[in-house]
Amino acid sequence: MPPLKLSGLRRRTALAGTALLAGALLTAPSLRGTAAAAPSVYEPTWASVDQHPAAPEWFQDAKFGVYWHWGAFATPEYGTEWYPRTMYINGSSENNHHKSVYGDPSAWPYHNFIDGARDKAGNWVQFTPKLKSAGGNFDPAEFAQLVSDSGAKFAGPVAEHHDGFSMWDSQVNEWNSVDRGPKLDLVGLFADAIRAKNLKFMVSLHHLYNFTGYYDHVPAQPTTTLKKLYGQLPNVQEQQLWYDKLKEVVDRYRPDMIWQDGGLYLVDEAKRLNFLSYYYNQANAWGKEVVAAYKDGFNTNGEVYDYERGGPADIRSPYWLTDDSVSNPSWSYTPTLTYYSSAALVHALIDRVSKNGNMLLNISPRADGSIPQTQKDLLNAIGGYLKRNGESIYATRAWTTYGEGPTKMGGGSFVEPRAGTPQDIRYTRSKDNTVLYATVLGWPGSTLNLASLATGKMDLSNLSRAELIGDTAGTYINLPTRTQDSSGLRITMPGQPYSALAYVVKLTFNGPMKNSPSTTSGALRDVNSGRCLDVANVSQTNGAQTQIWDCNGGVNQRWATTSAGELRVYGNKCLDVNGGGTADGTSVIIWDCNGQNNQKWRLNSDGTITAVGAGKCLDVSAFGTANGTKVQIWTCTGANNQKWTRS
């Protein structure tokens, strides 16, 4: 079995906890919802930090970010970024390599890569990148320029990986890049360079695993300072150090975003809450909105959930993030990296944006701070695409459906990027809902068919024009010939005007788009509770239960009434009385629209909604008001738990 392509608690989480975490994500109410207005002061309680806006407007507009796994762990350029751990595991490839090149780990330990030592051939080995101005190969301004040219809107370094080496001028950790190794404040240099390009600055911190298993094959260390590096201090001290490092990064560098790796549930809840409340209060003092991303230990009320190397199979609300890389299996540089194609990476970005998410893409600099040309080429290819078609990505929002076509992408974590085909289409829309972008993942030929815009699915009466985005940003090729029928909107295309990784058709409407054959579209709010009709867990699976939940504008709360008497969600799923039942208490679910009476509803003037097949009313069970209360049918009483308003 090849090495798992993981970072952070990546391998351990994948082997032991992925299923558990995935299950928690799908079932835990605390992982849903949208934050309320931010308070002026955050307290270290969930009730307080859950009010933090998880994904501010700048983050939802940005779509694409770049970061890099680079540090002392990259010095051997062998295996993966987990080399500091695996070099101690007897019989591993890294252990055998280490013995061959450097010596037995008992005599040539990991911290020699930080402090410097000679290998068996007599070569001096040390993580000590030198600035170009000092005769080296490292230039943070070149990083920033490459990121800017890639089209990324936020960027930054791994500030500390599991190895315990802080890439900043730390006062709480003597193992840092100013006191040792390069003698440079690397995080500070990157912060200045990134901000000079008017980009948002982020850091990622993976230091939790430093003391929760990463170094479990390292023998007991003789001094306090070595115990600190190898995660061998008493747990209380380690947890305080985890917090102190975060606080230090917040205070010194004011990051717009802090990304943390998995396993945070192993930190005392009080420490987690202290970090979140401190970061948010500092951001209030700075006068800016910040993002805290996570895999576990926080929740999506105030923070942004991250899928490692993946993403959902369909639109997911609230707003989410994935961290991915240009290559595998390692997140840090080795000569044996296998790179994804530019098409796979661009199509992955397009797919994730269409599903209500952002992509954070990793690159892997060499130990000396230089960036391999292949990685530069991939970032420049993404930048070239975004320079032409950025209006279909930046500041857009997910549409009713993410797309269509044979290529399925996402479906969880650890789902690798793949290129689409000319039959694959992904949709985004302008924030004012007057423009729909249809991105085709290959040249479609003489005719493009948009099945999601078929008669009965989309009212195109106010469509004013269709255009292909031209080879130069801001230029368009008119597409005047188009026909709508039950199979889709068919658009006659010109001869292929240029070669590209994907092509964008821009559909501009006079006023907001109409979701045909709807007469009304939006949320349905229960009068009794004030909460909205909601599909549990943002599921699009047949049989998913409906419930009430805090109104958040998510795609799982937008219901379109049709001339056929349906209540549609996600475009192709209907509100359905389970099994065509007629008894009081029969659950109300979603199902593929099929035109049967158990999917037909009558909206009454008194606010009640009657199930046509059963003759009973859409009802919130037992007058419930809590998030997650089941929705069912019940004999019509006219009570407020059976009355609904549009919002």
C-alpha positions as CSV (number, residue, x, y, z in Angstrom):
1,M,0.0,0.0,0.0
2,P,1.5,3.4,-1.0
3,P,1.9,6.1,1.7
4,L,-1.4,7.8,2.5
5,K,-1.5,11.3,1.1
6,L,-2.0,13.0,4.5
7,S,-0.8,15.9,6.6
8,G,-1.7,17.1,10.0
9,L,-3.4,14.2,11.8
10,R,-3.9,13.1,8.3
11,R,-2.8,9.5,8.5
12,R,-4.1,8.8,11.9
13,T,-7.4,10.5,11.2
14,A,-7.8,8.7,7.9
15,L,-7.2,5.3,9.5
16,A,-9.0,5.8,12.8
17,G,-11.3,8.7,12.8
18,T,-12.5,9.7,9.3
19,A,-15.7,7.7,9.5
20,L,-16.4,9.0,12.9
21,L,-15.8,12.6,11.9
22,A,-17.8,12.2,8.7
23,G,-20.7,10.8,10.7
24,A,-20.5,13.6,13.1
25,L,-20.5,16.1,10.3
26,L,-23.7,14.6,8.9
27,T,-25.6,14.2,12.1
28,A,-24.5,16.8,14.7
29,P,-26.8,19.8,14.8
30,S,-23.9,21.9,16.0
31,L,-22.3,21.6,12.6
32,R,-25.1,23.4,10.8
33,G,-26.5,26.9,10.7
34,T,-25.3,30.4,10.1
35,A,-23.8,32.7,12.7
36,A,-25.9,35.6,13.9
37,A,-24.6,39.2,14.0
38,A,-21.2,39.5,15.7
39,P,-21.2,40.7,19.3
40,S,-18.9,43.5,20.4
41,V,-17.1,41.2,22.9
42,Y,-16.8,37.4,22.7
43,E,-16.9,35.3,25.7
44,P,-15.2,31.8,25.9
45,T,-18.5,30.0,25.5
46,W,-20.0,28.2,22.6
47,A,-23.1,30.5,22.9
48,S,-20.9,33.5,22.4
49,V,-18.4,32.3,19.7
50,D,-21.2,30.7,17.7
51,Q,-22.3,34.2,16.9
52,H,-19.1,34.8,15.0
53,P,-19.8,35.1,11.2
54,A,-18.0,31.9,10.0
55,A,-17.5,32.9,6.3
56,P,-17.3,36.7,5.9
57,E,-18.1,38.2,2.6
58,W,-14.4,38.6,1.6
59,F,-13.8,34.9,2.1
60,Q,-16.9,33.9,0.1
61,D,-15.8,36.2,-2.7
62,A,-12.1,35.1,-2.7
63,K,-12.7,31.4,-3.7
64,F,-9.0,30.5,-4.1
65,G,-6.0,30.5,-1.8
66,V,-2.4,29.1,-1.8
67,Y,-0.3,27.9,1.1
68,W,2.9,25.9,1.4
69,H,4.3,23.1,3.5
70,W,7.9,24.1,4.1
71,G,10.1,23.9,7.1
72,A,12.8,21.8,8.8
73,F,10.9,18.7,7.9
74,A,11.5,19.4,4.2
75,T,15.3,19.3,4.6
76,P,15.9,15.6,3.8
77,E,13.6,15.9,0.7
78,Y,12.6,12.3,1.2
79,G,9.4,10.4,1.9
80,T,6.8,12.9,3.1
81,E,6.4,15.8,5.5
82,W,6.1,13.1,8.1
83,Y,9.8,12.3,7.9
84,P,10.4,13.6,11.5
85,R,8.1,10.8,12.7
86,T,8.8,8.0,10.3
87,M,12.6,8.3,10.6
88,Y,12.2,6.8,14.1
89,I,10.1,3.9,13.0
90,N,12.4,0.9,12.6
91,G,12.3,-0.7,9.2
92,S,10.4,2.1,7.5
93,S,11.7,3.5,4.2
94,E,12.6,6.8,6.0
95,N,14.3,5.0,8.8
96,N,16.5,3.0,6.3
97,H,17.2,6.1,4.3
98,H,18.1,8.0,7.5
99,K,20.5,5.3,8.6
100,S,22.1,5.2,5.2
101,V,22.6,9.0,4.7
102,Y,22.8,10.4,8.2
103,G,23.2,7.6,10.7
104,D,21.0,5.9,13.3
105,P,18.4,8.3,14.8
106,S,19.7,7.6,18.2
107,A,23.0,9.3,17.2
108,W,21.6,11.6,14.5
109,P,18.3,12.9,15.8
110,Y,15.7,15.0,14.0
111,H,16.8,18.2,15.7
112,N,20.1,18.0,13.8
113,F,18.2,19.2,10.8
114,I,17.4,22.3,12.8
115,D,20.7,23.0,14.5
116,G,22.9,21.5,11.8
117,A,25.2,18.5,11.7
118,R,27.3,16.6,9.1
119,D,25.9,13.6,7.3
120,K,27.9,10.4,6.8
121,A,29.5,11.8,3.7
122,G,30.7,14.8,5.6
123,N,28.2,17.3,4.1
124,W,26.8,20.0,6.4
125,V,23.0,19.5,6.7
126,Q,20.7,22.2,8.1
127,F,17.4,23.9,7.4
128,T,18.9,27.3,6.7
129,P,17.4,28.9,3.6
130,K,19.1,32.2,2.7
131,L,17.5,35.2,1.3
132,K,18.5,36.1,-2.3
133,S,19.8,39.4,-1.0
134,A,22.2,37.3,1.1
135,G,23.2,35.1,-1.8
136,G,20.6,32.4,-1.3
137,N,17.6,31.1,-3.3
138,F,14.8,32.3,-1.0
139,D,12.8,35.4,-1.8
140,P,9.4,35.9,-0.1
141,A,8.5,38.5,-2.7
142,E,8.8,35.9,-5.4
143,F,6.3,33.7,-3.4
144,A,3.9,36.6,-3.2
145,Q,4.2,37.4,-6.9
146,L,3.6,33.8,-7.9
147,V,0.6,33.6,-5.6
148,S,-0.8,36.9,-7.1
149,D,-0.2,35.6,-10.6
150,S,-2.1,32.4,-9.8
151,G,-5.2,34.4,-9.1
152,A,-5.3,33.4,-5.4
153,K,-6.8,36.0,-3.1
154,F,-5.5,34.7,0.2
155,A,-2.2,33.0,1.0
156,G,0.4,32.1,3.7
157,P,2.7,29.5,5.1
158,V,2.5,26.5,7.4
159,A,3.6,28.4,10.5
160,E,4.3,25.2,12.4
161,H,3.9,21.6,11.4
162,H,3.8,18.6,13.7
163,D,7.6,18.7,14.2
164,G,7.4,21.5,16.8
165,F,9.5,24.0,14.9
166,S,8.0,27.5,14.9
167,M,8.6,29.5,11.7
168,W,8.4,32.8,13.5
169,D,10.1,34.8,16.3
170,S,8.6,32.9,19.1
171,Q,9.0,33.8,22.8
172,V,7.2,30.7,24.0
173,N,9.1,28.2,21.9
174,E,12.9,28.3,21.7
175,W,12.7,26.0,18.7
176,N,12.0,28.7,16.2
177,S,13.4,30.1,13.0
178,V,14.8,33.2,14.5
179,D,16.8,31.6,17.3
180,R,17.8,28.6,15.2
181,G,18.3,27.4,11.7
182,P,17.8,30.2,9.2
183,K,17.7,33.0,11.8
184,L,14.8,34.6,9.9
185,D,11.2,35.5,11.0
186,L,9.8,33.5,8.1
187,V,6.1,34.1,9.0
188,G,6.8,37.8,9.3
189,L,8.6,37.9,5.9
190,F,5.7,36.1,4.2
191,A,3.1,38.3,5.9
192,D,4.7,41.5,4.6
193,A,5.2,40.1,1.1
194,I,1.6,38.8,0.8
195,R,0.0,41.9,2.1
196,A,2.2,44.0,-0.2
197,K,0.2,42.3,-3.0
198,N,-3.1,43.3,-1.4
199,L,-3.9,39.7,-0.6
200,K,-5.4,38.3,2.7
201,F,-2.8,36.7,4.9
202,M,-3.4,33.3,6.4
203,V,-1.4,30.8,8.5
204,S,-1.9,27.1,9.0
205,L,-0.9,25.5,12.3
206,H,-0.6,21.8,12.7
207,H,1.1,21.8,16.1
208,L,-1.6,19.9,18.0
209,Y,-0.3,16.5,16.8
210,N,3.2,17.4,18.1
211,F,2.2,16.1,21.5
212,T,-0.7,13.7,20.7
213,G,1.2,10.9,18.9
214,Y,3.4,12.2,16.2
215,Y,6.7,11.5,18.1
216,D,5.5,8.3,19.8
217,H,8.5,6.4,18.5
218,V,11.0,8.9,19.8
219,P,12.8,7.8,23.1
220,A,12.4,9.9,26.2
221,Q,14.4,13.1,26.0
222,P,16.9,14.2,28.7
223,T,16.2,17.9,28.8
224,T,13.2,20.2,29.1
225,T,14.0,21.9,25.8
226,L,14.2,18.6,23.9
227,K,11.0,17.4,25.6
228,K,9.3,20.5,24.3
229,L,10.5,19.8,20.7
230,Y,9.4,16.2,20.8
231,G,6.1,16.7,22.5
232,Q,7.1,15.1,25.8
233,L,6.1,17.8,28.3
234,P,3.2,17.0,30.7
235,N,-0.1,17.3,29.0
236,V,-1.2,20.4,30.9
237,Q,2.0,22.2,29.7
238,E,1.6,21.0,26.2
239,Q,-2.0,22.2,26.0
240,Q,-0.9,25.6,27.3
241,L,1.9,25.7,24.8
242,W,-0.6,24.9,22.0
243,Y,-2.7,28.0,23.1
244,D,0.3,30.2,23.6
245,K,1.7,29.6,20.1
246,L,-1.7,30.5,18.6
247,K,-2.0,33.6,20.7
248,E,1.5,34.7,19.7
249,V,0.8,34.3,16.0
250,V,-2.5,36.2,16.4
251,D,-0.8,39.1,18.3
252,R,2.3,39.3,16.1
253,Y,0.9,38.8,12.6
254,R,-2.9,39.6,12.7
255,P,-3.8,36.8,10.3
256,D,-7.0,37.1,8.3
257,M,-7.4,33.4,8.5
258,I,-6.1,30.6,10.8
259,W,-6.3,27.1,9.4
260,Q,-5.8,24.2,11.9
261,D,-5.4,20.5,11.3
262,G,-7.4,17.7,12.8
263,G,-7.5,16.4,16.3
264,L,-8.6,19.6,18.1
265,Y,-11.1,17.6,20.1
266,L,-8.1,16.4,22.0
267,V,-7.6,19.9,23.4
268,D,-9.5,20.9,26.5
269,E,-12.7,22.6,25.5
270,A,-11.8,25.6,27.6
271,K,-8.6,26.1,25.7
272,R,-10.4,25.8,22.3
273,L,-12.9,28.4,23.5
274,N,-10.2,30.7,24.8
275,F,-8.5,30.6,21.5
276,L,-11.6,31.4,19.5
277,S,-12.8,34.2,21.7
278,Y,-9.3,35.7,21.9
279,Y,-8.9,35.6,18.1
280,Y,-12.4,37.1,17.4
281,N,-11.9,39.8,20.0
282,Q,-8.6,40.8,18.6
283,A,-10.2,40.9,15.1
284,N,-12.9,43.2,16.4
285,A,-10.1,45.5,17.8
286,W,-8.3,45.4,14.4
287,G,-11.6,46.2,12.7
288,K,-11.6,43.3,10.3
289,E,-13.4,40.0,9.7
290,V,-11.4,36.7,10.2
291,V,-11.8,33.1,9.4
292,A,-11.0,30.1,11.7
293,A,-11.0,26.9,9.6
294,Y,-11.2,23.4,11.2
295,K,-11.7,19.7,10.7
296,D,-13.0,18.9,14.2
297,G,-13.3,20.5,17.6
298,F,-15.1,23.6,16.4
299,N,-18.4,24.0,14.5
300,T,-19.8,25.7,11.5
301,N,-21.8,28.2,13.5
302,G,-18.7,30.4,13.9
303,E,-16.0,28.5,11.9
304,V,-15.5,27.1,8.4
305,Y,-15.4,23.3,8.0
306,D,-12.5,22.0,5.9
307,Y,-12.5,18.8,3.7
308,E,-9.0,17.5,3.3
309,R,-8.2,16.8,-0.4
310,G,-11.9,16.6,-1.3
311,G,-15.2,18.3,-1.0
312,P,-18.9,17.4,-1.0
313,A,-20.6,15.6,-4.0
314,D,-23.2,18.3,-4.2
315,I,-24.0,21.9,-3.0
316,R,-23.4,22.1,0.7
317,S,-24.4,24.9,3.1
318,P,-23.0,26.6,5.1
319,Y,-20.0,27.8,3.2
320,W,-17.0,25.4,3.3
321,L,-13.4,24.9,2.4
322,T,-11.1,22.2,1.0
323,D,-7.3,22.1,1.4
324,D,-5.6,20.3,-1.5
325,S,-2.2,20.1,-3.1
326,V,-0.7,20.3,-6.6
327,S,0.8,16.9,-6.0
328,N,0.9,13.6,-4.1
329,P,1.8,11.8,-2.0
330,S,3.8,14.3,0.1
331,W,2.7,17.8,1.0
332,S,6.4,18.8,1.2
333,Y,8.9,18.6,-1.6
334,T,10.5,15.3,-2.7
335,P,11.9,14.5,-6.1
336,T,9.3,11.8,-6.5
337,L,6.2,14.0,-6.3
338,T,3.5,13.1,-8.8
339,Y,1.7,16.3,-10.1
340,Y,-1.9,16.7,-11.1
341,S,-2.6,18.2,-14.5
342,S,-3.5,21.8,-14.8
343,A,-7.0,20.7,-16.2
344,A,-7.6,18.6,-13.0
345,L,-6.7,21.5,-10.7
346,V,-8.7,24.1,-12.6
347,H,-11.7,21.8,-12.9
348,A,-11.5,21.0,-9.2
349,L,-11.6,24.7,-8.4
350,I,-14.6,25.3,-10.6
351,D,-16.4,22.3,-9.2
352,R,-15.8,23.4,-5.6
353,V,-16.9,26.9,-6.2
354,S,-20.1,25.6,-7.9
355,K,-20.8,23.7,-4.6
356,N,-20.5,26.7,-2.3
357,G,-16.9,26.3,-1.3
358,N,-13.3,27.6,-1.5
359,M,-10.1,25.8,-2.5
360,L,-6.9,26.3,-0.6
361,L,-4.1,24.8,-2.7
362,N,-0.7,23.6,-1.3
363,I,2.7,24.0,-3.1
364,S,5.9,22.4,-1.9
365,P,9.1,24.6,-2.0
366,R,12.5,23.0,-1.8
367,A,14.4,23.2,1.4
368,D,16.4,26.2,0.1
369,G,13.2,28.2,-0.5
370,S,13.1,27.8,-4.2
371,I,9.9,26.7,-5.9
372,P,10.1,23.9,-8.5
373,Q,9.2,25.0,-12.1
374,T,6.5,22.4,-12.5
375,Q,4.7,23.9,-9.5
376,K,5.1,27.4,-10.9
377,D,3.7,26.2,-14.3
378,L,0.6,24.8,-12.6
379,L,-0.1,28.0,-10.6
380,N,0.4,30.1,-13.7
381,A,-2.1,27.9,-15.6
382,I,-4.7,28.4,-12.9
383,G,-3.9,32.1,-13.0
384,G,-4.2,32.2,-16.8
385,Y,-7.7,30.7,-16.5
386,L,-8.8,33.0,-13.8
387,K,-7.5,36.1,-15.6
388,R,-9.8,35.3,-18.5
389,N,-12.8,33.9,-16.6
390,G,-12.5,35.3,-13.1
391,E,-16.0,36.9,-13.2
392,S,-17.5,33.4,-13.2
393,I,-15.5,32.5,-10.0
394,Y,-14.8,35.5,-7.8
395,A,-17.7,37.0,-5.9
396,T,-20.2,34.5,-7.3
397,R,-22.5,32.2,-5.4
398,A,-23.8,28.7,-5.8
399,W,-26.9,28.4,-8.0
400,T,-29.9,26.0,-7.5
401,T,-27.9,23.1,-8.9
402,Y,-24.1,22.8,-9.1
403,G,-24.0,21.3,-12.6
404,E,-24.5,18.3,-14.8
405,G,-22.5,15.7,-16.8
406,P,-20.9,12.3,-16.3
407,T,-17.8,13.2,-14.2
408,K,-18.5,13.0,-10.5
409,M,-16.2,15.0,-8.2
410,G,-16.0,15.2,-4.5
411,G,-18.0,13.0,-2.1
412,G,-16.0,13.5,1.0
413,S,-12.3,13.9,2.0
414,F,-9.4,12.3,0.1
415,V,-11.1,12.4,-3.3
416,E,-8.4,13.4,-5.7
417,P,-8.9,16.2,-8.4
418,R,-9.8,14.9,-11.8
419,A,-10.4,16.6,-15.1
420,G,-13.9,16.8,-16.5
421,T,-15.1,16.4,-20.1
422,P,-16.9,18.6,-22.6
423,Q,-20.2,17.1,-21.4
424,D,-19.5,18.4,-17.8
425,I,-21.0,21.7,-16.9
426,R,-20.7,23.7,-13.6
427,Y,-22.9,26.7,-12.7
428,T,-22.4,29.8,-10.6
429,R,-24.4,33.0,-10.4
430,S,-23.9,36.6,-9.6
431,K,-24.8,37.7,-6.1
432,D,-27.7,39.8,-7.4
433,N,-29.0,36.7,-9.2
434,T,-29.1,38.4,-12.6
435,V,-26.3,36.5,-14.3
436,L,-25.9,32.7,-14.6
437,Y,-22.5,31.3,-15.6
438,A,-22.3,27.9,-17.3
439,T,-18.8,26.6,-17.3
440,V,-18.1,23.8,-19.7
441,L,-15.1,21.6,-18.8
442,G,-14.0,21.2,-22.5
443,W,-15.1,22.6,-25.9
444,P,-18.7,21.3,-26.5
445,G,-18.6,21.4,-30.3
446,S,-21.2,23.1,-32.4
447,T,-24.1,22.9,-29.9
448,L,-24.1,23.3,-26.1
449,N,-27.0,21.8,-24.3
450,L,-27.7,23.0,-20.7
451,A,-30.1,20.4,-19.4
452,S,-30.7,22.2,-16.1
453,L,-32.3,25.0,-18.1
454,A,-34.9,22.8,-19.8
455,T,-38.5,23.9,-20.1
456,G,-40.2,23.1,-16.9
457,K,-37.0,23.6,-14.9
458,M,-36.2,27.2,-15.8
459,D,-38.2,30.2,-16.9
460,L,-36.1,32.0,-19.5
461,S,-38.6,34.7,-20.4
462,N,-36.3,37.4,-19.0
463,L,-33.1,36.1,-20.5
464,S,-31.6,39.0,-22.4
465,R,-28.4,37.6,-23.9
466,A,-26.1,34.7,-24.1
467,E,-22.3,35.2,-24.6
468,L,-19.1,33.2,-24.6
469,I,-16.4,34.8,-22.5
470,G,-13.7,35.7,-25.0
471,D,-10.0,35.0,-25.0
472,T,-9.3,38.3,-23.3
473,A,-11.0,39.2,-20.0
474,G,-13.9,41.6,-20.5
475,T,-14.5,40.5,-24.1
476,Y,-17.5,38.4,-25.2
477,I,-18.7,36.5,-28.2
478,N,-22.5,36.8,-28.8
479,L,-24.5,33.6,-29.0
480,P,-27.8,34.6,-30.5
481,T,-29.1,31.3,-31.6
482,R,-30.7,29.3,-28.8
483,T,-33.7,27.0,-28.3
484,Q,-35.3,25.8,-25.1
485,D,-37.3,22.6,-24.9
486,S,-37.8,19.7,-22.4
487,S,-34.2,18.5,-23.0
488,G,-32.5,21.7,-22.2
489,L,-31.4,25.1,-23.5
490,R,-29.5,24.4,-26.7
491,I,-27.1,27.1,-27.7
492,T,-25.4,27.2,-31.1
493,M,-21.7,27.7,-30.6
494,P,-19.2,29.3,-33.0
495,G,-16.1,27.6,-34.3
496,Q,-13.7,27.0,-31.4
497,P,-12.2,30.5,-31.0
498,Y,-9.3,29.7,-28.7
499,S,-7.8,26.8,-26.7
500,A,-8.6,26.7,-22.9
501,L,-9.0,24.4,-19.9
502,A,-12.7,25.4,-19.7
503,Y,-15.2,27.7,-21.4
504,V,-17.7,30.0,-19.8
505,V,-21.1,30.9,-21.3
506,K,-22.6,34.0,-19.6
507,L,-26.4,34.2,-19.5
508,T,-27.6,37.7,-18.5
509,F,-31.2,38.3,-17.4
510,N,-33.4,41.4,-17.2
511,G,-33.8,41.3,-13.4
512,P,-33.4,38.3,-11.2
513,M,-33.6,34.8,-12.7
514,K,-36.8,32.9,-12.5
515,N,-36.8,29.3,-11.4
516,S,-39.4,27.9,-13.8
517,P,-42.1,26.7,-13.5
518,S,-42.1,28.3,-10.1
519,T,-44.4,31.2,-9.2
520,T,-42.6,31.8,-6.0
521,S,-39.2,30.7,-4.6
522,G,-37.6,31.2,-1.2
523,A,-37.8,30.1,2.4
524,L,-40.9,28.8,4.1
525,R,-40.9,30.1,7.7
526,D,-43.0,28.3,10.4
527,V,-45.1,31.0,12.2
528,N,-44.9,29.2,15.6
529,S,-41.2,28.8,15.9
530,G,-39.9,31.4,13.4
531,R,-37.7,28.7,11.9
532,C,-37.5,27.6,8.3
533,L,-38.5,24.4,6.5
534,D,-35.1,22.7,6.0
535,V,-33.7,19.5,4.6
536,A,-31.7,17.8,7.3
537,N,-27.9,17.8,6.9
538,V,-28.3,19.5,3.5
539,S,-28.9,16.1,2.2
540,Q,-30.0,15.5,-1.4
541,T,-30.6,11.8,-0.9
542,N,-34.1,10.4,-1.5
543,G,-35.8,10.0,1.8
544,A,-34.0,12.8,3.6
545,Q,-36.2,14.1,6.5
546,T,-37.4,17.6,6.6
547,Q,-37.3,19.6,9.8
548,I,-37.3,23.2,11.0
549,W,-34.0,25.1,11.4
550,D,-32.7,28.6,11.9
551,C,-33.3,30.4,8.7
552,N,-29.9,30.8,6.9
553,G,-30.6,31.2,3.2
554,G,-29.1,27.8,2.4
555,V,-30.0,25.9,-0.7
556,N,-31.7,23.3,1.5
557,Q,-34.1,26.0,2.6
558,R,-35.1,27.4,-0.8
559,W,-38.4,26.0,-1.9
560,A,-39.9,26.8,-5.4
561,T,-43.7,26.4,-5.9
562,T,-44.5,25.1,-9.4
563,S,-47.5,25.2,-11.6
564,A,-47.8,21.5,-11.0
565,G,-48.4,22.0,-7.3
566,E,-44.9,20.9,-6.2
567,L,-42.6,22.4,-3.7
568,R,-39.1,21.9,-5.2
569,V,-35.7,22.1,-3.5
570,Y,-32.3,21.8,-5.2
571,G,-34.1,22.0,-8.5
572,N,-35.0,18.4,-8.9
573,K,-36.2,17.1,-5.5
574,C,-39.8,17.5,-4.3
575,L,-41.4,17.8,-0.9
576,D,-42.9,14.3,-0.5
577,V,-45.3,12.7,2.0
578,N,-43.4,9.5,2.9
579,G,-44.9,6.5,1.1
580,G,-48.0,8.3,0.1
581,G,-49.2,7.9,3.7
582,T,-52.3,9.6,5.0
583,A,-52.1,9.0,8.8
584,D,-51.4,11.8,11.3
585,G,-47.6,11.9,12.0
586,T,-46.5,10.6,8.6
587,S,-43.1,12.1,7.9
588,V,-42.4,14.6,5.1
589,I,-39.3,13.9,3.2
590,I,-37.7,14.9,-0.2
591,W,-37.7,12.6,-3.2
592,D,-37.1,12.8,-6.9
593,C,-40.0,14.7,-8.5
594,N,-42.4,12.3,-10.1
595,G,-45.7,14.1,-10.4
596,Q,-47.7,11.9,-8.0
597,N,-50.2,13.3,-5.6
598,N,-48.1,12.8,-2.5
599,Q,-45.8,15.5,-4.0
600,K,-48.5,18.0,-4.6
601,W,-49.3,20.8,-2.2
602,R,-51.9,23.5,-2.0
603,L,-50.8,26.8,-0.5
604,N,-53.8,28.3,1.3
605,S,-54.7,31.9,2.0
606,D,-54.5,31.3,5.8
607,G,-50.9,30.3,5.6
608,T,-51.5,26.5,5.9
609,I,-50.1,24.1,3.3
610,T,-52.2,21.1,2.4
611,A,-50.9,17.8,1.2
612,V,-53.2,17.1,-1.8
613,G,-52.9,13.3,-1.6
614,A,-53.6,13.1,2.1
615,G,-55.8,16.1,2.6
616,K,-53.7,17.0,5.7
617,C,-51.5,20.0,6.6
618,L,-47.8,20.5,6.7
619,D,-47.2,20.5,10.5
620,V,-44.3,21.0,12.9
621,S,-44.4,18.1,15.3
622,A,-45.8,18.8,18.8
623,F,-45.6,22.6,18.3
624,G,-41.8,22.2,18.5
625,T,-39.5,25.2,18.3
626,A,-36.1,23.6,18.5
627,N,-33.7,23.2,15.6
628,G,-34.2,19.7,14.2
629,T,-37.9,19.4,15.1
630,K,-39.5,17.0,12.6
631,V,-42.0,18.2,9.9
632,Q,-44.9,15.9,9.2
633,I,-48.5,15.9,8.1
634,W,-51.4,16.2,10.5
635,T,-55.1,16.9,10.5
636,C,-55.5,20.6,9.7
637,T,-56.2,22.7,12.8
638,G,-55.2,26.2,11.7
639,A,-52.8,26.4,14.6
640,N,-49.5,28.4,14.2
641,N,-47.4,25.2,13.9
642,Q,-49.3,24.6,10.6
643,K,-48.9,28.2,9.2
644,W,-46.0,29.2,7.0
645,T,-44.9,32.5,5.5
646,R,-42.5,33.3,2.6
647,S,-39.2,35.0,3.5
